[in-house]
Amino acid sequence: MDIRSSLAAQQYAATRPATAPKAQLGGQGADFASLAGEFAANMKASEETAMAAMTGDADPHALVQALAQTELAIETAVTVRDKVVEAYQEILRMPV
């Protein structure tokens, strides 16, 4: 190994922490994290309502409402996923 590659490896190791991703409290990442948290909470609440309806502790109307909310949340998540995949594929098609 010549001295130039050794120097390059040392420089890379020295600057690597500066390029590492950092957790951000604000911005779009936080918005996406809150949306994912809301989605999970919605799924959990719907599951709890369904379990209560099976045991007879919940009103059937509450079950229908929970199922409608779950369906809307899943359709939204699938639409967002499809848009992300479409954007990724569009980036892959770009000439370099």
N, C-alpha and C positions, 0 to 999 in steps of 0.2 A: 504494500500500500504506500503510495507516495504521500508526500507531505500535504499536498493540496486536498486530497480526499479526507485526510485526517483533520485538517483545519475546517473543512466543510462540515464534517460530522460534529465537531465541537461547537461550531456556530449554530448548527441546527439544534443540538441539545440545549444550548443556552437560550435560544429564542422559542423553544417549544412551549414553555408555560405561557408565553404572551399570546400564542395563537389558540390556546385551549378555550373551548366554549365556557362561558360563565352563566350561571343562573341569573336571570333578570327578574326583578320583581314587577316591572311594568312592561307595557308594550303588548305586541300581538301574542307572544308566547303565554303571557299571563291570561289574556282573553281566551285563548284556546284551552288552557288548563282549567279555567273556570267553567267553560262550556262542557268539557269532558266530565268535570265533577258534577255539574247539574244533570248531565245525561245519566251518570251512574246513580245519582240520588233518585232520579225519576224512575229508573228501572227497579231500584230497590223498593220504592214506595208502591209501585204497581205490583210487584211480587208479593209484598206484605198484604196488600188489599186483596189479591187473588187468593192467598192462603186464608185470610179471614173470611172471604166469601165461601170457600170450600167447607169451612167449619161452621158456617151459619152465623158468624159474628158481624158480617158486613152486609150492607144494603146492596141488592143487585144493581141498583143505579150507580152506586159508587164503583162497582166492578166495571160496568160499561164505560164510565168516565175514565177510569184508570187505564183500561185497554185502549181507549181512543187516544189518550195522552201518550201511551207507550208506542202506539202505531205512528203517531206524528213524529215522535222523537227518533224512532228507527228510520223512518223515511228521510228525515232531515240528515241523519248521520250517513245514510247510504248516498244521498245526493252530494254531501260534502266529500265523501270518499271518492265518488266518481269524478268530481271536479278536480280533486288533487291528482288522481291517476291520469286524467286527461291532460292536465298541465305538465305533469312529468313526461308523458309521452311526447307532448309538443316540444319540450326542451330537448329530448333525445333526438327529435327530427331536425333540430337546428344544425346548420352547417358550422363546422369548426374552422 
